[in-house]
Amino acid sequence: MKKFAALFSILVLLGTAAYGSGRSQGDSGKPVFMLCISHMTNAFTTTVANSMGAAAKAAGAQLIINEGGNDISRQISQIESGINQKVSAIIIEPVSVNGVIPAVEAAGKAGIPVIIFNQKISDPSKATTFVGVSNDTLGALEMRRAVQDLKGTGNVALLLGPMGSDGQLGRSKGYADVIAQNPNVKVVFEETANWTTEEALKLVENWLQTGTKIDAIVCQNDGMALGAVKAVEDKGLSGQIKVYGLDAVPDALKAVKEGRLEVSVSQATERQSEMAIDIAMKLYRGETVPAENLVEGEVIDKTNVDKYL
């Protein structure tokens, strides 16, 4: 995985030249897109930024990346900056399904296409289009595998993303749908670790100290799954508690190969990122695009992990 600092090699400042629609163009008349990403604290988001930056460069566009720090006020301010600078399109991975909508509406009123990326907003009609995955489906894929491994009986603990984010809401719904069909599976803990390894490690350490029996820990991203794996290993419970992740980041895939993590569900991060730039270019050229553009997820375990490494 490239270091975060490497991202700045693909960032280009907005040019001041304008074209017919009044939107900004960069060097040599290239379109300028803005990515407003919710945070930059794990391998998924850094992969998005790197992949999207590379795709923009290959397409002959410029990309500005703004990191929201999981702060909706900050993200709104960044979107407003893109509106003021009249960028060609704004790609938003939203901090909040509701909070970002006024800024999305403002961009639309300014004639700037808005691509919602990876995590949906509560009213998709406010944006031009969506590029990403079905978080419900991803959550169901992950939980279905955990239930299968438990043979339909056992205690599970859930590590959730930031509460109210589409990733958390959708994946939680996928979990709940599968659990509802398996009455012998009981949820004994369910808390947010905000996508981070450190918070997940501390939470799982606390859970294990209670003495409550846990058969599996199902995590809404790989960063949290790796924190859970460490807590389980530190407690000497490897093999007794199965851990499941989502995102297929390199460290998680390595852990799957080593047998430390049961599975990671891929959400085709690079493909999502490339698709977002492809859609942005189509909109820049005035083409019509579908309201929703989805990529498929896949369960990665020891049987197929080598093709991803």
C-alpha positions as CSV (number, residue, x, y, z in Angstrom):
1,M,0.0,0.0,0.0
2,K,1.4,3.4,-0.9
3,K,2.0,5.8,1.9
4,F,-0.5,8.6,2.3
5,A,2.1,11.2,1.5
6,A,2.3,9.7,-2.0
7,L,-1.2,11.0,-2.7
8,F,0.1,14.5,-3.0
9,S,2.0,13.5,-6.1
10,I,-1.4,13.2,-7.9
11,L,-3.1,16.3,-6.5
12,V,-3.1,19.3,-8.8
13,L,-4.3,22.8,-7.8
14,L,-7.3,24.2,-9.7
15,G,-6.5,26.2,-12.7
16,T,-8.3,29.6,-13.3
17,A,-9.3,29.2,-16.9
18,A,-13.0,28.7,-17.5
19,Y,-14.9,27.1,-20.3
20,G,-18.5,27.5,-21.7
21,S,-20.4,26.1,-18.7
22,G,-18.4,28.3,-16.3
23,R,-16.7,25.4,-14.6
24,S,-13.0,25.3,-13.9
25,Q,-10.5,23.7,-16.2
26,G,-7.0,22.9,-15.2
27,D,-3.8,22.7,-17.3
28,S,-4.4,22.4,-21.0
29,G,-8.1,22.6,-20.6
30,K,-8.5,19.4,-18.6
31,P,-11.6,18.8,-16.5
32,V,-11.1,19.2,-12.8
33,F,-12.9,16.8,-10.4
34,M,-13.1,17.0,-6.6
35,L,-13.2,14.0,-4.3
36,C,-14.6,14.7,-0.9
37,I,-13.7,11.6,1.1
38,S,-15.1,11.0,4.6
39,H,-11.7,10.2,6.2
40,M,-8.2,9.0,5.4
41,T,-7.5,6.7,8.3
42,N,-7.5,3.2,6.8
43,A,-6.3,1.2,3.8
44,F,-9.7,1.3,2.1
45,T,-9.8,5.1,1.9
46,T,-6.2,5.5,0.9
47,T,-6.7,2.9,-1.8
48,V,-9.7,4.9,-3.1
49,A,-7.7,8.1,-3.2
50,N,-4.7,6.5,-4.9
51,S,-6.9,4.5,-7.4
52,M,-9.1,7.5,-8.2
53,G,-6.1,9.8,-8.7
54,A,-4.4,7.3,-11.0
55,A,-7.7,6.9,-13.0
56,A,-8.1,10.6,-13.3
57,K,-4.6,11.1,-14.6
58,A,-5.1,8.3,-17.1
59,A,-8.3,9.9,-18.3
60,G,-6.6,13.3,-18.8
61,A,-8.4,14.9,-15.8
62,Q,-7.2,16.6,-12.7
63,L,-8.3,15.5,-9.2
64,I,-8.4,17.4,-6.0
65,I,-8.8,15.3,-2.8
66,N,-10.3,16.7,0.3
67,E,-10.3,14.5,3.5
68,G,-13.3,15.2,5.8
69,G,-12.0,13.8,9.1
70,N,-15.4,12.1,9.7
71,D,-16.7,15.7,10.4
72,I,-19.8,16.6,8.4
73,S,-19.3,20.3,8.9
74,R,-15.8,20.0,7.4
75,Q,-17.1,18.0,4.5
76,I,-19.9,20.5,3.8
77,S,-17.3,23.3,3.7
78,Q,-15.1,21.3,1.3
79,I,-18.1,20.7,-1.0
80,E,-18.9,24.4,-0.9
81,S,-15.3,25.2,-1.9
82,G,-15.7,22.9,-4.9
83,I,-18.9,24.8,-5.8
84,N,-17.2,28.2,-5.5
85,Q,-14.3,27.0,-7.6
86,K,-16.7,25.7,-10.2
87,V,-15.2,22.2,-10.6
88,S,-16.4,19.9,-13.3
89,A,-17.9,17.3,-10.9
90,I,-17.8,16.6,-7.2
91,I,-17.4,13.0,-6.0
92,I,-18.6,12.6,-2.4
93,E,-18.0,9.6,-0.1
94,P,-20.4,11.0,2.6
95,V,-19.7,11.4,6.3
96,S,-23.5,11.3,7.0
97,V,-26.4,10.0,5.0
98,N,-28.5,13.0,5.9
99,G,-26.1,15.8,6.8
100,V,-24.5,16.1,3.4
101,I,-27.7,16.6,1.5
102,P,-27.9,20.5,1.7
103,A,-24.5,20.7,0.1
104,V,-25.4,18.2,-2.5
105,E,-28.5,20.2,-3.4
106,A,-26.4,23.4,-3.5
107,A,-24.0,21.8,-6.0
108,G,-26.9,20.7,-8.1
109,K,-28.3,24.2,-8.2
110,A,-25.0,25.4,-9.3
111,G,-25.0,23.1,-12.2
112,I,-22.3,20.8,-10.9
113,P,-22.8,17.1,-11.2
114,V,-22.6,15.2,-8.0
115,I,-21.4,11.5,-7.8
116,I,-22.1,9.9,-4.5
117,F,-19.5,7.2,-3.9
118,N,-19.5,4.0,-2.0
119,Q,-21.9,5.1,0.8
120,K,-25.4,6.2,-0.2
121,I,-27.2,9.3,1.1
122,S,-30.8,9.1,2.4
123,D,-32.3,10.7,-0.7
124,P,-30.3,9.5,-3.7
125,S,-32.5,11.7,-6.0
126,K,-30.6,14.8,-4.8
127,A,-27.4,13.6,-6.5
128,T,-26.7,13.0,-10.2
129,T,-25.7,9.4,-9.7
130,F,-24.3,6.8,-7.3
131,V,-21.2,4.6,-7.8
132,G,-20.4,1.9,-5.4
133,V,-21.7,-1.3,-3.9
134,S,-24.8,-2.5,-2.0
135,N,-23.8,-2.4,1.6
136,D,-26.7,-4.6,2.5
137,T,-25.4,-7.3,0.2
138,L,-21.9,-7.0,1.5
139,G,-23.0,-7.3,5.1
140,A,-25.2,-10.3,4.3
141,L,-22.4,-12.0,2.4
142,E,-20.1,-11.6,5.4
143,M,-22.6,-12.7,8.1
144,R,-23.9,-15.6,6.0
145,R,-20.3,-17.0,5.9
146,A,-19.9,-16.5,9.7
147,V,-23.2,-18.3,10.4
148,Q,-22.2,-21.1,8.0
149,D,-18.9,-21.6,9.8
150,L,-20.8,-21.6,13.2
151,K,-23.2,-24.2,11.7
152,G,-26.1,-21.9,12.6
153,T,-25.4,-21.8,16.4
154,G,-23.3,-19.5,18.5
155,N,-22.6,-16.1,20.0
156,V,-21.4,-13.3,17.7
157,A,-20.1,-9.8,18.5
158,L,-20.4,-7.0,15.9
159,L,-17.9,-4.2,15.3
160,L,-19.7,-1.4,13.5
161,G,-18.6,1.6,11.5
162,P,-19.4,5.2,12.4
163,M,-23.1,5.3,13.5
164,G,-25.4,6.8,10.9
165,S,-23.0,6.3,8.0
166,D,-24.4,4.3,5.0
167,G,-21.7,1.7,5.4
168,Q,-22.8,1.1,9.0
169,L,-26.5,1.2,8.3
170,G,-26.4,-1.0,5.2
171,R,-24.0,-3.6,6.5
172,S,-25.9,-3.7,9.8
173,K,-29.1,-4.4,7.8
174,G,-27.4,-7.2,6.0
175,Y,-26.3,-8.7,9.3
176,A,-29.7,-8.4,10.8
177,D,-31.4,-10.0,7.8
178,V,-29.2,-13.1,8.0
179,I,-29.4,-13.3,11.8
180,A,-33.2,-13.1,11.7
181,Q,-33.1,-16.3,9.6
182,N,-30.9,-18.1,12.2
183,P,-32.6,-17.9,15.6
184,N,-29.8,-19.9,17.3
185,V,-27.3,-17.1,16.5
186,K,-27.2,-14.6,19.4
187,V,-25.6,-11.1,19.2
188,V,-23.8,-10.6,22.6
189,F,-22.0,-7.3,21.8
190,E,-22.6,-4.6,19.2
191,E,-20.6,-1.4,19.2
192,T,-18.9,1.1,16.9
193,A,-15.1,1.2,16.5
194,N,-15.4,4.0,13.9
195,W,-13.5,2.0,11.2
196,T,-10.3,2.1,13.3
197,T,-8.0,-0.7,14.4
198,E,-7.1,0.9,17.7
199,E,-10.7,1.4,18.8
200,A,-11.5,-2.2,17.8
201,L,-8.6,-3.6,19.7
202,K,-9.7,-1.8,22.9
203,L,-13.3,-2.7,22.5
204,V,-12.6,-6.4,22.0
205,E,-10.2,-6.5,24.9
206,N,-13.0,-5.1,27.1
207,W,-15.4,-7.7,25.7
208,L,-13.1,-10.6,26.4
209,Q,-12.5,-9.4,30.0
210,T,-16.2,-9.8,30.7
211,G,-15.9,-13.6,30.3
212,T,-18.9,-13.6,27.9
213,K,-18.6,-16.5,25.4
214,I,-17.9,-15.2,21.9
215,D,-17.7,-17.6,19.0
216,A,-17.2,-15.1,16.2
217,I,-16.5,-11.3,15.8
218,V,-18.0,-9.9,12.6
219,C,-16.5,-6.5,11.6
220,Q,-17.7,-4.0,9.1
221,N,-14.2,-3.3,7.8
222,D,-10.8,-4.9,7.8
223,G,-9.2,-2.3,10.0
224,M,-11.5,-3.2,12.8
225,A,-11.1,-6.9,12.0
226,L,-7.3,-6.7,12.4
227,G,-7.8,-5.0,15.8
228,A,-10.1,-7.8,16.8
229,V,-7.6,-10.4,15.6
230,K,-4.9,-8.9,17.8
231,A,-7.1,-8.8,20.9
232,V,-8.0,-12.4,20.4
233,E,-4.4,-13.5,19.8
234,D,-3.2,-11.5,22.8
235,K,-5.7,-13.3,25.0
236,G,-4.6,-16.7,23.6
237,L,-7.9,-17.4,22.0
238,S,-6.8,-18.0,18.4
239,G,-8.8,-20.8,16.9
240,Q,-11.5,-20.4,19.5
241,I,-13.0,-17.1,18.2
242,K,-13.3,-16.6,14.5
243,V,-12.9,-13.1,13.1
244,Y,-14.5,-11.8,9.8
245,G,-13.6,-8.6,7.9
246,L,-14.6,-6.6,4.9
247,D,-12.6,-4.5,2.3
248,A,-9.9,-6.9,1.2
249,V,-7.1,-4.6,2.1
250,P,-3.5,-6.1,1.8
251,D,-2.9,-6.7,5.5
252,A,-6.2,-8.4,5.9
253,L,-5.6,-10.6,2.8
254,K,-2.2,-11.6,4.4
255,A,-4.0,-12.5,7.6
256,V,-6.5,-14.6,5.7
257,K,-3.7,-16.5,4.0
258,E,-2.1,-17.1,7.4
259,G,-5.3,-18.3,8.9
260,R,-5.6,-15.5,11.4
261,L,-8.7,-14.0,9.7
262,E,-11.4,-16.2,8.4
263,V,-12.5,-14.1,5.5
264,S,-12.5,-10.6,4.0
265,V,-15.3,-9.5,1.7
266,S,-14.0,-7.6,-1.3
267,Q,-15.9,-4.5,-2.4
268,A,-13.8,-4.1,-5.5
269,T,-12.3,-0.9,-4.3
270,E,-10.1,-0.1,-7.3
271,R,-13.0,-0.9,-9.7
272,Q,-15.3,1.4,-7.8
273,S,-12.7,4.2,-7.9
274,E,-12.1,3.8,-11.7
275,M,-15.8,3.7,-12.3
276,A,-16.3,7.0,-10.5
277,I,-13.8,8.7,-12.7
278,D,-15.3,7.1,-15.8
279,I,-18.8,8.4,-14.8
280,A,-17.4,11.8,-14.1
281,M,-15.8,12.0,-17.6
282,K,-19.1,10.9,-19.2
283,L,-20.9,13.7,-17.3
284,Y,-18.2,16.2,-18.3
285,R,-18.8,15.2,-21.9
286,G,-22.6,15.7,-21.5
287,E,-23.5,12.0,-21.6
288,T,-26.4,10.5,-19.7
289,V,-25.5,8.0,-17.0
290,P,-27.5,5.5,-14.9
291,A,-28.8,6.6,-11.5
292,E,-26.9,3.7,-9.9
293,N,-23.7,2.0,-10.9
294,L,-22.8,-1.0,-8.8
295,V,-19.9,-3.4,-8.6
296,E,-20.1,-6.9,-7.1
297,G,-18.6,-8.1,-3.8
298,E,-16.9,-11.4,-3.2
299,V,-16.0,-13.5,-0.2
300,I,-12.2,-14.1,0.0
301,D,-10.9,-17.0,2.1
302,K,-8.0,-19.4,2.0
303,T,-9.3,-21.1,-1.1
304,N,-9.1,-18.0,-3.3
305,V,-6.9,-15.4,-1.5
306,D,-3.8,-16.1,-3.6
307,K,-5.4,-14.5,-6.7
308,Y,-5.8,-11.2,-4.7
309,L,-2.3,-11.0,-3.2
